Amino acid sequence: MRRQAVRLIGLVTAAALVAGCAAAQKNGAGAPGEAAGAAGVTDTTVTVGGVLTKTSASGYSTKDAEIGARARFQRANEAGGVHGRRIEFAGAEDDNQDAAKGDAAAKKLVQRDKVFALVPVHAPNFGGATFLEQQGVPWFGWATGPQWCGTETGFGYNGCLAPKPGAGSQTWWGNQMAELIGGSAGKSVYVQTTDSSGSKYGGKTISQSFQAAGFTLAGLNSGLPAAAPPPDWLPYVNKIMTSDGGEAPDLVVSIIAGTKFNTGLYAALKKAGYKGLLSDATSYDAAILKDPATAQALEGVIAAPMFEPFESQAPEIAQLKADVEKAAPGTALTQHLAIGYWAADIFLKVLEQTGRDLTRERFLATANGSFTYENAGFGRIRYPKDHTEPNGCGALVKLEGGAFKVAKNMKCFDNVPLK
């Protein structure tokens, strides 16, 4: 009888342990030292990983965002981490600018690598948004498409760039350009996008930005295929050159992700005799200076980064440069690197404000509970407000004489309702 009782107690104990283990696995815990119910969190670490478009058919790449994030995490770790926890960076997956691959990458990071959050996410066609929202997994990066907007888990470092009609839409790009050229009165703008959803939606919001700043919209064309640059730019150039009452517009704005696209478009416009201004959101990239043909095509282009330029004298930029040089000596500073850095910086700020008792639920409650953070490096961010509208901040940089120069320092403007 005594042996049977001991055996029964042993079976009950084993069953309890199995049940407890199953419950821990369901809550995302279970690893030795892992905080109960907190996937990717131990007493001494927080694990994160990213999704980037490292390679693509168009040549567009955001791979440098990984360097920026690593540099910011390294400084945090050298300072003792956040509430005693180091940031363990699991690296960044490549989605090849393919939505399905982005979804698979997000699932790998969460289900296999057991990350707490995705930082940075910098992929124009990111396809993992629905999965991350369903799982309650935070993700931080550049909110270039509508998949970021209206979520509770997606945190664009610059807010939501694809607001719905009626929500706030940015005016900073148009206003900064108007200030740069001495006013928008009598000036026209033509906006060119590709047929991708993100590019088309960006064209709509950017068009309104310039109209809100007083420019006349000469045209908005979203007929350019997004897969690869066209073999013949002439049909697109002809539309642009006659868009303003039979004449060329004063300004052409490209909402296209890819240096090959913009190089082709600008070179074709210049060949056709275009003398107006050219502007885009992606040409602030030191890599383009290495190729003479590309640099020539982009000469005079005014890029519109949503962060303070590297050529700025702001202390925050000096800190960024020092962090990057320490983490990856000799690394060229690029727009994508800055986006990874500032996305990581905002993540760390939310982590700090959440406190030592860390779970995804507590983290999201902090981030979505009237969170405000201002930094001269990227302007300002306000959640949950900026889940549905952009932060309204940006700068202008001009490529002149083969070198980038600050045209307008970071400045924030009020948004207007999207029509």
Backbone hydrogen bonds in HBPLUS format (Angstrom, degrees):
<---DONOR---> <-ACCEPTOR-->    atom                        ^
c    i                          cat <-CA-CA->   ^        H-A-AA   ^      H-
h    n   atom  resd res      DA  || num        DHA   H-A  angle D-A-AA Bond
n    s   type  num  typ     dist DA aas  dist angle  dist       angle   num
A0005-ALA N   A0001-MET O   2.92 MM   4  6.17 150.1  2.01 146.0 154.2     1
A0006-VAL N   A0002-ARG O   2.94 MM   4  6.24 160.9  1.97 152.6 157.3     2
A0007-ARG N   A0003-ARG O   2.88 MM   4  6.09 160.6  1.92 147.6 153.6     3
A0008-LEU N   A0004-GLN O   2.86 MM   4  6.03 152.0  1.94 142.7 150.5     4
A0009-ILE N   A0005-ALA O   2.91 MM   4  6.18 160.0  1.95 150.4 155.5     5
A0010-GLY N   A0006-VAL O   2.91 MM   4  6.19 155.3  1.97 147.8 155.0     6
A0011-LEU N   A0007-ARG O   2.98 MM   4  6.28 154.2  2.04 147.9 154.2     7
A0012-VAL N   A0008-LEU O   2.98 MM   4  6.24 160.9  2.01 152.5 157.4     8
A0013-THR N   A0009-ILE O   2.92 MM   4  6.13 159.9  1.96 150.0 155.6     9
A0014-ALA N   A0010-GLY O   2.94 MM   4  6.13 159.3  1.98 147.6 153.3    10
A0015-ALA N   A0011-LEU O   2.90 MM   4  6.10 157.1  1.95 146.7 153.2    11
A0016-ALA N   A0012-VAL O   2.93 MM   4  6.17 151.6  2.01 145.2 153.1    12
A0017-LEU N   A0013-THR O   2.97 MM   4  6.26 153.4  2.04 147.5 154.6    13
A0018-VAL N   A0014-ALA O   2.94 MM   4  6.24 159.1  1.99 150.8 156.2    14
A0019-ALA N   A0015-ALA O   2.93 MM   4  6.14 162.8  1.96 149.0 153.8    15
A0020-GLY N   A0016-ALA O   2.83 MM   4  6.01 156.5  1.89 145.9 152.9    16
A0021-CYS N   A0017-LEU O   2.87 MM   4  6.07 153.9  1.94 146.7 153.6    17
A0022-ALA N   A0018-VAL O   2.94 MM   4  6.18 158.5  1.98 150.1 155.8    18
A0023-ALA N   A0019-ALA O   2.94 MM   4  6.18 157.1  1.99 147.8 154.1    19
A0024-ALA N   A0020-GLY O   2.94 MM   4  6.15 153.6  2.01 143.5 151.0    20
A0025-GLN N   A0021-CYS O   2.89 MM   4  6.16 156.4  1.94 148.9 155.3    21
A0026-LYS N   A0022-ALA O   2.96 MM   4  6.18 150.7  2.05 145.0 153.0    22
A0027-ASN N   A0023-ALA O   3.08 MM   4  6.33 143.9  2.22 142.2 151.2    23
A0029-ALA N   A0024-ALA O   2.73 MM   5  4.90 147.5  1.83 158.9 149.5    24
A0028-GLY N   A0025-GLN O   3.12 MM   3  4.99 157.3  2.17  99.1 105.6    25
A0034-GLU N   A0031-ALA O   2.94 MM   3  5.28 161.8  1.98 136.4 136.4    26
A0043-ASP N   A0033-GLY O   3.22 MM  10  6.16 134.9  2.44 150.2 160.1    27
A0035-ALA N   A0041-VAL O   3.03 MM   6  5.89 148.6  2.13 127.6 137.5    28
A0038-ALA N   A0035-ALA O   3.09 MM   3  5.42 158.0  2.14 137.3 133.4    29
A0041-VAL N   A0038-ALA O   3.19 MM   3  5.53 150.0  2.28 137.8 133.8    30
A0047-THR N   A0040-GLY O   2.87 MM   7  5.07 163.4  1.90 150.1 155.6    31
A0042-THR N   A0045-THR O   2.97 MM   3  5.16 168.7  1.98 146.5 148.2    32
A0086-ARG N   A0044-THR O   2.79 MM  42  6.15 156.0  1.85 147.2 138.8    33
A0046-VAL N   A0086-ARG O   2.83 MM  40  6.23 139.5  2.00 163.1 169.1    34
A0088-GLU N   A0046-VAL O   2.82 MM  42  5.86 161.5  1.85 140.5 146.8    35
A0116-PHE N   A0047-THR O   2.67 MM  69  5.61 171.2  1.68 160.4 161.3    36
A0048-VAL N   A0088-GLU O   2.93 MM  40  6.31 157.6  1.98 159.7 164.6    37
A0090-ALA N   A0048-VAL O   2.74 MM  42  5.97 173.1  1.74 166.4 167.7    38
A0049-GLY N   A0117-ALA O   3.36 MM  68  6.91 149.7  2.46 147.9 156.2    39
A0119-VAL N   A0049-GLY O   2.74 MM  70  5.53 135.0  1.94 126.1 137.0    40
A0050-GLY N   A0091-GLY O   2.97 MM  41  6.23 160.9  2.00 135.3 141.1    41
A0093-GLU N   A0050-GLY O   2.81 MM  43  6.15 158.3  1.86 144.5 140.1    42
A0051-VAL N   A0120-PRO O   2.99 MM  69  6.51 140.2  2.16 139.2 150.6    43
A0122-HIS N   A0051-VAL O   2.91 MM  71  6.39 157.4  1.96 158.4 166.0    44
A0052-LEU N   A0093-GLU O   2.81 MM  41  6.07 174.4  1.81 170.9 169.6    45
A0095-ASP N   A0052-LEU O   2.89 MM  43  6.19 157.4  1.94 155.1 162.4    46
A0062-THR N   A0053-THR O   2.71 MM   9  5.32 156.7  1.76 135.0 143.3    47
A0059-GLY N   A0056-SER O   3.12 MM   3  5.26 151.9  2.21 102.7 111.3    48
A0065-ALA N   A0062-THR O   2.98 MM   3  5.88 167.7  1.99 129.8 133.8    49
A0066-GLU N   A0063-LYS O   3.14 MM   3  5.98 157.6  2.19 121.8 126.1    50
A0067-ILE N   A0064-ASP O   3.03 MM   3  5.25 124.0  2.36 101.1 114.5    51
A0068-GLY N   A0064-ASP O   3.23 MM   4  6.65 160.0  2.27 153.1 157.6    52
A0069-ALA N   A0065-ALA O   3.04 MM   4  6.26 161.4  2.07 148.5 153.0    53
A0070-ARG N   A0066-GLU O   2.97 MM   4  6.11 164.9  1.99 148.1 152.7    54
A0071-ALA N   A0067-ILE O   2.97 MM   4  6.14 156.5  2.03 149.6 155.7    55
A0072-ARG N   A0068-GLY O   3.15 MM   4  6.42 157.8  2.20 146.5 151.6    56
A0073-PHE N   A0069-ALA O   2.91 MM   4  6.13 163.4  1.94 156.2 161.2    57
A0074-GLN N   A0070-ARG O   2.83 MM   4  5.94 151.3  1.92 146.1 154.2    58
A0075-ARG N   A0071-ALA O   3.23 MM   4  6.50 157.3  2.28 144.0 148.3    59
A0076-ALA N   A0072-ARG O   3.17 MM   4  6.44 159.2  2.21 145.3 151.0    60
A0077-ASN N   A0073-PHE O   2.88 MM   4  6.13 158.3  1.92 152.0 157.9    61
A0078-GLU N   A0074-GLN O   2.91 MM   4  6.12 156.9  1.96 151.0 157.2    62
A0079-ALA N   A0075-ARG O   3.11 MM   4  6.29 129.6  2.38 138.2 150.6    63
A0079-ALA N   A0076-ALA O   3.18 MM   3  5.18 136.3  2.38  94.5 106.7    64
A0081-GLY N   A0076-ALA O   2.82 MM   5  5.13 148.3  1.92 143.6 140.0    65
A0080-GLY N   A0077-ASN O   2.98 MM   3  5.14 159.7  2.02 109.5 112.9    66
A0082-VAL N   A0085-ARG O   2.84 MM   3  5.16 154.5  1.90 145.6 142.2    67
A0085-ARG N   A0082-VAL O   3.08 MM   3  5.16 159.2  2.13 105.0 111.7    68
A0098-ASP N   A0095-ASP O   2.82 MM   3  5.58 149.0  1.92 126.5 133.7    69
A0102-GLY N   A0098-ASP O   3.00 MM   4  6.28 146.3  2.11 149.3 159.9    70
A0103-ASP N   A0099-ALA O   3.00 MM   4  6.31 148.7  2.10 148.0 155.8    71
A0104-ALA N   A0100-ALA O   3.04 MM   4  6.34 159.8  2.08 146.3 151.5    72
A0105-ALA N   A0101-LYS O   2.88 MM   4  6.04 149.7  1.97 141.5 150.0    73
A0106-ALA N   A0102-GLY O   3.03 MM   4  6.22 155.5  2.09 143.7 149.4    74
A0107-LYS N   A0103-ASP O   3.07 MM   4  6.34 159.9  2.12 149.6 154.8    75
A0108-LYS N   A0104-ALA O   2.97 MM   4  6.18 153.2  2.04 145.2 152.5    76
A0109-LEU N   A0105-ALA O   3.06 MM   4  6.29 166.1  2.08 151.4 154.1    77
A0110-VAL N   A0106-ALA O   3.08 MM   4  6.28 159.0  2.13 149.0 154.5    78
A0111-GLN N   A0107-LYS O   2.76 MM   4  5.61 162.7  1.79 150.3 155.9    79
A0112-ARG N   A0108-LYS O   2.91 MM   4  5.16 147.7  2.02 129.2 139.5    80
A0113-ASP N   A0108-LYS O   3.00 MM   5  6.40 160.3  2.04 155.7 160.9    81
A0115-VAL N   A0109-LEU O   3.07 MM   6  5.91 163.2  2.10 143.1 148.1    82
A0118-LEU N   A0138-PRO O   2.93 MM  20  6.38 160.7  1.97 149.0 153.8    83
A0140-PHE N   A0118-LEU O   2.90 MM  22  6.36 155.7  1.96 166.7 174.8    84
A0121-VAL N   A0140-PHE O   2.75 MM  19  5.85 142.6  1.89 137.3 147.6    85
A0142-TRP N   A0121-VAL O   3.21 MM  21  6.79 139.1  2.39 153.8 164.2    86
A0126-PHE N   A0123-ALA O   3.10 MM   3  5.15 149.0  2.20 126.4 120.6    87
A0132-LEU N   A0128-GLY O   3.07 MM   4  6.23 169.4  2.09 160.3 163.3    88
A0133-GLU N   A0129-ALA O   2.93 MM   4  6.10 157.6  1.98 153.7 160.0    89
A0134-GLN N   A0130-THR O   2.97 MM   4  6.14 160.0  2.02 149.2 154.8    90
A0135-GLN N   A0131-PHE O   2.97 MM   4  6.17 149.5  2.07 148.5 157.0    91
A0136-GLY N   A0132-LEU O   2.94 MM   4  5.91 116.0  2.36 135.3 150.0    92
A0137-VAL N   A0132-LEU O   2.97 MM   5  5.06 163.9  1.99 147.9 150.7    93
A0136-GLY N   A0133-GLU O   3.27 MM   3  5.09 147.3  2.39  94.3 103.7    94
A0139-TRP N   A0153-THR O   2.95 MM  14  6.19 152.1  2.02 157.2 151.7    95
A0155-PHE N   A0139-TRP O   2.77 MM  16  6.06 169.0  1.78 169.0 172.2    96
A0141-GLY N   A0155-PHE O   3.30 MM  14  6.67 152.6  2.38 140.5 143.1    97
A0157-TYR N   A0141-GLY O   2.74 MM  16  5.71 162.6  1.77 169.3 171.7    98
A0144-THR N   A0142-TRP O   2.86 MM   2  5.68 133.4  2.08 109.9  95.3    99
A0161-LEU N   A0143-ALA O   3.34 MM  18  6.00 147.9  2.45 153.2 160.9   100
A0148-TRP N   A0145-GLY O   3.26 MM   3  6.14 170.0  2.27 123.8 126.4   101
A0149-CYS N   A0146-PRO O   3.08 MM   3  5.30 139.2  2.25 105.1 116.1   102
A0150-GLY N   A0387-HIS O   2.96 MM 237  5.50 162.9  1.99 134.3 140.0   103
A0159-GLY N   A0156-GLY O   3.00 MM   3  4.57 170.7  2.01 102.8 103.7   104
A0391-ASN N   A0158-ASN O   2.82 MM 233  5.22 155.5  1.88 135.6 131.4   105
A0160-CYS N   A0389-GLU O   3.05 MM 229  4.64 165.5  2.07 103.9 103.4   106
A0167-ALA N   A0164-LYS O   2.93 MM   3  5.59 162.7  1.97 142.5 147.9   107
A0166-GLY N   A0418-LEU O   2.74 MM 252  5.01 152.7  1.82 133.6 142.9   108
A0418-LEU N   A0167-ALA O   2.71 MM 251  5.68 155.8  1.77 160.1 164.0   109
A0169-SER N   A0416-VAL O   2.62 MM 247  5.26 145.7  1.73 138.2 148.1   110
A0416-VAL N   A0169-SER O   2.95 MM 247  5.26 159.5  1.99 144.3 147.0   111
A0175-ASN N   A0171-THR O   2.97 MM   4  6.10 165.0  2.00 158.1 163.1   112
A0176-GLN N   A0172-TRP O   2.73 MM   4  5.74 162.0  1.76 153.0 157.9   113
A0177-MET N   A0173-TRP O   3.03 MM   4  6.16 159.5  2.07 146.5 152.2   114
A0178-ALA N   A0174-GLY O   2.89 MM   4  6.07 154.6  1.96 145.2 152.8   115
A0179-GLU N   A0175-ASN O   2.98 MM   4  6.17 159.3  2.02 148.0 152.9   116
A0180-LEU N   A0176-GLN O   2.99 MM   4  6.18 149.3  2.09 141.1 149.9   117
A0181-ILE N   A0177-MET O   3.06 MM   4  6.33 154.8  2.13 153.5 157.7   118
A0183-GLY N   A0178-ALA O   2.68 MM   5  4.64 151.7  1.76 154.3 150.7   119
A0182-GLY N   A0179-GLU O   3.43 MM   3  5.21 158.7  2.48  95.8 101.7   120
A0187-LYS N   A0184-SER O   2.97 MM   3  5.26 161.8  2.01 137.6 134.9   121
A0216-THR N   A0187-LYS O   2.92 MM  29  6.25 165.9  1.94 152.2 156.9   122
A0251-LEU N   A0188-SER O   3.09 MM  63  6.32 129.5  2.35 141.2 155.2   123
A0189-VAL N   A0216-THR O   2.83 MM  27  6.17 149.3  1.93 162.6 166.6   124
A0218-ALA N   A0189-VAL O   2.75 MM  29  5.51 158.9  1.79 143.1 149.5   125
A0190-TYR N   A0251-LEU O   2.86 MM  61  6.32 151.3  1.94 153.3 162.6   126
A0253-VAL N   A0190-TYR O   2.82 MM  63  6.16 165.4  1.84 162.2 167.0   127
A0191-VAL N   A0219-GLY O   2.88 MM  28  6.21 166.5  1.90 152.7 153.4   128
A0221-ASN N   A0191-VAL O   2.97 MM  30  6.45 157.1  2.03 163.2 170.2   129
A0192-GLN N   A0253-VAL O   2.87 MM  61  6.26 162.0  1.91 160.8 166.8   130
A0255-ILE N   A0192-GLN O   2.81 MM  63  6.06 173.7  1.82 170.5 171.6   131
A0193-THR N   A0221-ASN O   2.85 MM  28  6.13 164.7  1.87 168.3 166.1   132
A0195-ASP N   A0224-LEU O   2.77 MM  29  5.75 125.9  2.06 156.0 155.0   133
A0200-LYS N   A0196-SER O   2.93 MM   4  6.05 166.8  1.95 158.5 162.5   134
A0201-TYR N   A0197-SER O   3.00 MM   4  6.09 161.8  2.03 146.3 151.5   135
A0202-GLY N   A0198-GLY O   2.90 MM   4  6.01 153.6  1.97 142.6 150.8   136
A0203-GLY N   A0199-SER O   2.90 MM   4  6.14 148.0  2.00 144.1 152.8   137
A0204-LYS N   A0200-LYS O   3.19 MM   4  6.55 147.5  2.30 142.0 149.6   138
A0205-THR N   A0201-TYR O   3.15 MM   4  6.52 163.1  2.18 154.8 157.5   139
A0206-ILE N   A0202-GLY O   2.85 MM   4  5.92 167.2  1.87 157.1 161.2   140
A0207-SER N   A0203-GLY O   2.97 MM   4  5.85 153.1  2.04 137.2 144.9   141
A0208-GLN N   A0204-LYS O   3.27 MM   4  6.49 155.3  2.33 140.1 145.9   142
A0209-SER N   A0205-THR O   2.99 MM   4  6.28 143.5  2.13 139.5 150.3   143
A0210-PHE N   A0206-ILE O   3.11 MM   4  6.46 156.8  2.17 154.5 157.2   144
A0211-GLN N   A0207-SER O   3.03 MM   4  6.29 154.9  2.09 145.7 153.5   145
A0212-ALA N   A0208-GLN O   2.74 MM   4  5.86 158.9  1.78 151.8 157.1   146
A0213-ALA N   A0209-SER O   3.17 MM   4  6.37 131.9  2.42 132.3 144.4   147
A0215-PHE N   A0210-PHE O   2.91 MM   5  5.40 157.6  1.96 155.3 147.8   148
A0214-GLY N   A0211-GLN O   2.97 MM   3  5.09 160.1  2.01 105.8 111.7   149
A0236-TYR N   A0233-TRP O   3.05 MM   3  5.60 123.6  2.39 115.4 128.8   150
A0237-VAL N   A0233-TRP O   2.97 MM   4  6.15 162.0  2.01 157.5 163.1   151
A0238-ASN N   A0234-LEU O   2.83 MM   4  5.94 164.2  1.85 159.3 162.4   152
A0239-LYS N   A0235-PRO O   3.37 MM   4  6.51 152.5  2.45 134.0 140.0   153
A0240-ILE N   A0236-TYR O   3.17 MM   4  6.46 158.0  2.22 145.3 151.1   154
A0241-MET N   A0237-VAL O   2.87 MM   4  6.07 168.4  1.88 160.7 163.4   155
A0243-SER N   A0240-ILE O   3.19 MM   3  5.11 172.0  2.20 109.9 111.8   156
A0246-GLY N   A0242-THR O   3.15 MM   4  4.07 139.8  2.31 127.8 123.3   157
A0244-ASP N   A0247-GLU O   2.84 MM   3  4.93 154.4  1.90 163.8 155.4   158
A0247-GLU N   A0244-ASP O   3.13 MM   3  4.93 156.6  2.19  98.7 105.7   159
A0277-LEU N   A0250-ASP O   2.92 MM  27  6.23 165.5  1.95 152.5 148.2   160
A0252-VAL N   A0277-LEU O   2.89 MM  25  6.27 157.0  1.94 151.0 156.6   161
A0279-SER N   A0252-VAL O   2.95 MM  27  6.35 147.0  2.06 160.7 164.8   162
A0254-SER N   A0279-SER O   2.87 MM  25  6.33 158.3  1.91 161.0 166.5   163
A0262-ASN N   A0258-GLY O   3.21 MM   4  6.57 169.0  2.22 156.5 157.3   164
A0263-THR N   A0259-THR O   2.76 MM   4  5.81 163.0  1.78 155.5 161.0   165
A0264-GLY N   A0260-LYS O   3.07 MM   4  6.07 160.3  2.11 139.1 144.6   166
A0265-LEU N   A0261-PHE O   2.91 MM   4  6.17 164.6  1.94 156.3 160.7   167
A0266-TYR N   A0262-ASN O   2.87 MM   4  5.92 173.9  1.88 153.9 156.1   168
A0267-ALA N   A0263-THR O   2.98 MM   4  5.93 161.3  2.02 145.2 151.1   169
A0268-ALA N   A0264-GLY O   3.06 MM   4  6.10 156.5  2.12 142.8 149.3   170
A0269-LEU N   A0265-LEU O   2.96 MM   4  6.19 153.1  2.03 148.0 155.8   171
A0270-LYS N   A0266-TYR O   2.92 MM   4  6.12 165.4  1.94 153.2 156.7   172
A0271-LYS N   A0267-ALA O   2.97 MM   4  6.11 153.1  2.04 142.3 150.0   173
A0272-ALA N   A0268-ALA O   3.05 MM   4  6.23 138.6  2.23 136.9 147.4   174
A0272-ALA N   A0269-LEU O   3.08 MM   3  5.06 124.5  2.40  93.1 107.7   175
A0274-TYR N   A0269-LEU O   2.96 MM   5  5.39 164.7  1.98 147.9 144.2   176
A0273-GLY N   A0270-LYS O   3.00 MM   3  5.05 155.4  2.07 101.6 108.9   177
A0302-ILE N   A0278-LEU O   2.87 MM  24  6.15 173.8  1.88 152.4 153.7   178
A0304-ALA N   A0280-ASP O   2.83 MM  24  6.08 136.3  2.02 148.8 161.2   179
A0285-ASP N   A0283-SER O   2.94 MM   2  5.45 123.3  2.27 108.7  92.1   180
A0288-ILE N   A0285-ASP O   3.12 MM   3  5.94 153.4  2.19 122.2 127.4   181
A0289-LEU N   A0286-ALA O   3.13 MM   3  5.63 149.7  2.23 111.7 119.8   182
A0290-LYS N   A0287-ALA O   3.19 MM   3  5.70 160.5  2.23 112.4 118.1   183
A0291-ASP N   A0288-ILE O   3.34 MM   3  5.81 156.7  2.40 109.1 114.7   184
A0295-ALA N   A0291-ASP O   2.91 MM   4  6.12 170.4  1.92 164.9 168.0   185
A0296-GLN N   A0292-PRO O   2.90 MM   4  6.02 153.4  1.97 145.5 152.5   186
A0297-ALA N   A0293-ALA O   3.03 MM   4  6.24 155.5  2.09 143.3 149.8   187
A0298-LEU N   A0294-THR O   2.98 MM   4  6.22 146.1  2.10 149.3 158.8   188
A0299-GLU N   A0295-ALA O   2.92 MM   4  5.89 107.7  2.46 136.5 152.5   189
A0299-GLU N   A0296-GLN O   3.32 MM   3  5.08 156.7  2.38  95.7 102.6   190
A0301-VAL N   A0298-LEU O   3.00 MM   3  5.37 163.3  2.02 133.3 135.5   191
A0300-GLY N   A0399-LEU O   2.71 MM  99  5.18 154.1  1.77 148.2 156.1   192
A0399-LEU N   A0301-VAL O   3.16 MM  98  5.79 161.0  2.20 156.1 160.8   193
A0303-ALA N   A0397-VAL O   2.70 MM  94  5.15 143.4  1.83 171.0 164.1   194
A0397-VAL N   A0303-ALA O   2.92 MM  94  5.15 159.9  1.96 143.0 148.0   195
A0395-ALA N   A0305-PRO O   2.95 MM  90  5.67 169.1  1.97 175.3 178.8   196
A0308-GLU N   A0377-GLY O   2.73 MM  69  5.00 163.7  1.76 137.1 141.4   197
A0312-SER N   A0309-PRO O   3.06 MM   3  5.46 163.1  2.09 112.4 116.9   198
A0317-ILE N   A0314-ALA O   3.03 MM   3  5.43 132.9  2.26 108.2 120.1   199
A0318-ALA N   A0314-ALA O   3.19 MM   4  6.60 151.5  2.28 148.4 156.9   200
A0319-GLN N   A0315-PRO O   2.96 MM   4  6.25 151.4  2.04 148.8 156.2   201
A0320-LEU N   A0316-GLU O   3.06 MM   4  6.31 155.9  2.12 138.1 144.3   202
A0321-LYS N   A0317-ILE O   2.97 MM   4  6.19 166.8  1.99 151.1 154.0   203
A0322-ALA N   A0318-ALA O   3.03 MM   4  6.24 157.0  2.08 143.9 150.2   204
A0323-ASP N   A0319-GLN O   2.89 MM   4  6.11 158.3  1.93 153.3 159.2   205
A0324-VAL N   A0320-LEU O   2.95 MM   4  6.19 164.6  1.98 157.9 161.3   206
A0325-GLU N   A0321-LYS O   2.94 MM   4  6.07 164.0  1.96 149.8 154.7   207
A0326-LYS N   A0322-ALA O   3.03 MM   4  6.13 150.5  2.12 142.7 150.2   208
A0327-ALA N   A0323-ASP O   3.00 MM   4  6.18 154.6  2.06 145.8 152.8   209
A0328-ALA N   A0324-VAL O   2.74 MM   4  5.69 162.9  1.76 155.7 160.6   210
A0331-THR N   A0328-ALA O   3.14 MM   3  5.82 150.0  2.23 148.0 147.9   211
A0338-ALA N   A0334-THR O   3.09 MM   4  6.46 157.6  2.14 150.1 155.5   212
A0339-ILE N   A0335-GLN O   3.01 MM   4  6.33 152.9  2.09 149.5 157.1   213
A0340-GLY N   A0336-HIS O   3.05 MM   4  6.32 159.1  2.09 149.5 154.0   214
A0341-TYR N   A0337-LEU O   2.98 MM   4  6.22 155.6  2.04 148.3 155.6   215
A0342-TRP N   A0338-ALA O   2.89 MM   4  6.12 169.5  1.90 157.1 158.5   216
A0343-ALA N   A0339-ILE O   2.96 MM   4  5.99 153.3  2.03 144.1 151.8   217
A0344-ALA N   A0340-GLY O   3.08 MM   4  6.17 157.7  2.14 141.5 147.3   218
A0345-ASP N   A0341-TYR O   2.92 MM   4  6.15 149.0  2.02 143.0 152.6   219
A0346-ILE N   A0342-TRP O   3.03 MM   4  6.21 158.1  2.08 146.3 149.9   220
A0347-PHE N   A0343-ALA O   3.08 MM   4  6.30 160.6  2.12 145.5 151.2   221
A0348-LEU N   A0344-ALA O   2.95 MM   4  6.18 159.8  1.99 150.6 155.5   222
A0349-LYS N   A0345-ASP O   3.06 MM   4  6.34 145.3  2.19 140.2 149.6   223
A0350-VAL N   A0346-ILE O   3.03 MM   4  6.38 158.0  2.08 154.9 159.5   224
A0351-LEU N   A0347-PHE O   2.92 MM   4  6.16 160.9  1.96 151.2 157.3   225
A0352-GLU N   A0348-LEU O   2.89 MM   4  6.05 154.0  1.96 144.5 150.9   226
A0353-GLN N   A0349-LYS O   3.07 MM   4  6.32 158.4  2.12 145.3 150.5   227
A0354-THR N   A0350-VAL O   2.91 MM   4  6.09 134.8  2.11 146.3 159.0   228
A0358-LEU N   A0356-ARG O   2.92 MM   2  5.59 114.9  2.36 114.8  97.8   229
A0363-PHE N   A0359-THR O   2.92 MM   4  6.08 160.2  1.96 151.6 157.9   230
A0364-LEU N   A0360-ARG O   2.85 MM   4  6.03 166.7  1.86 154.5 157.1   231
A0365-ALA N   A0361-GLU O   2.98 MM   4  6.12 149.8  2.07 141.1 150.0   232
A0366-THR N   A0362-ARG O   3.00 MM   4  6.23 149.6  2.10 144.1 151.4   233
A0367-ALA N   A0363-PHE O   2.95 MM   4  6.24 166.8  1.97 153.9 157.3   234
A0368-ASN N   A0364-LEU O   2.88 MM   4  5.88 154.6  1.95 145.6 152.0   235
A0369-GLY N   A0366-THR O   3.23 MM   3  5.11 163.3  2.26 103.4 106.9   236
A0371-PHE N   A0383-TYR O   2.83 MM  12  5.12 123.2  2.16 146.2 160.2   237
A0383-TYR N   A0371-PHE O   2.88 MM  12  5.12 145.7  1.99 144.7 154.3   238
A0373-TYR N   A0381-ILE O   3.00 MM   8  5.41 154.6  2.07 156.4 161.0   239
A0381-ILE N   A0373-TYR O   2.87 MM   8  5.41 141.3  2.02 146.6 158.9   240
A0375-ASN N   A0379-GLY O   2.89 MM   4  5.32 162.5  1.92 142.0 148.0   241
A0378-PHE N   A0375-ASN O   3.11 MM   3  5.89 144.8  2.24 122.4 128.4   242
A0379-GLY N   A0375-ASN O   2.69 MM   4  5.32 145.0  1.80 168.4 175.8   243
A0386-ASP N   A0382-ARG O   2.60 MM   4  5.52 155.2  1.66 155.8 164.6   244
A0387-HIS N   A0384-PRO O   2.94 MM   3  5.44 161.7  1.98 122.2 124.1   245
A0388-THR N   A0385-LYS O   3.19 MM   3  6.12 168.3  2.21 122.6 125.9   246
A0413-PHE N   A0392-GLY O   2.80 MM  21  5.37 159.6  1.84 152.6 156.2   247
A0394-GLY N   A0411-LYS O   3.10 MM  17  5.71 153.2  2.17 142.6 147.5   248
A0411-LYS N   A0394-GLY O   3.12 MM  17  5.71 147.1  2.23 132.6 139.0   249
A0396-LEU N   A0408-LYS O   2.93 MM  12  4.81 163.3  1.96 135.8 139.7   250
A0407-ALA N   A0396-LEU O   2.83 MM  11  5.14 153.3  1.90 133.6 137.6   251
A0408-LYS N   A0396-LEU O   3.07 MM  12  4.81 160.7  2.11 130.6 127.9   252
A0398-LYS N   A0405-LYS O   2.90 MM   7  5.35 162.4  1.93 159.0 159.3   253
A0405-LYS N   A0398-LYS O   2.89 MM   7  5.35 146.9  2.00 142.7 153.5   254
A0400-GLU N   A0403-ALA O   2.81 MM   3  5.40 168.3  1.83 158.0 153.8   255
A0403-ALA N   A0400-GLU O   3.21 MM   3  5.40 152.6  2.28 104.0 111.9   256
